[in-house]
Amino acid sequence: MPGAEKPPASLDGLVSRLAAEPDSRRRSALLSRKRWASPATVAKLYEETVRLARIDLRQAERLAKSASWLSRKIGDEASRALGFRALWPYPLSGRRKP
């Protein structure tokens, strides 16, 4: 049954699920839980984006978009800066827009 998946139990589990999820709506749904709405989550997504940028650019892109989306949602200025900074891998992929 769609949507019946168990939510991630840990921040590392969330990061793994977000990196593997190609559908942006599903990533947003995962991040919509209040549990993940924190600057610490944005920071973790940023760190993993940087790490994955050299390994798997698609997964890094998903995490960067997730960090950016979440940072706008929580409205913390430092998080918004990290969310924006997470988008840096795009020039490496040859894409014009994030």
Buried (B, 14 or more C-beta within 10 A) or exposed (E): EEEEEEEBEEBEEBBBBBBEBEEEEBBBBBBEEEEBBBBEBBBBBBBBBBEBBEEBBEBBBBBBBBBBBBBBBBEBEEBBEBBBBBBBBBEEEEEEEB
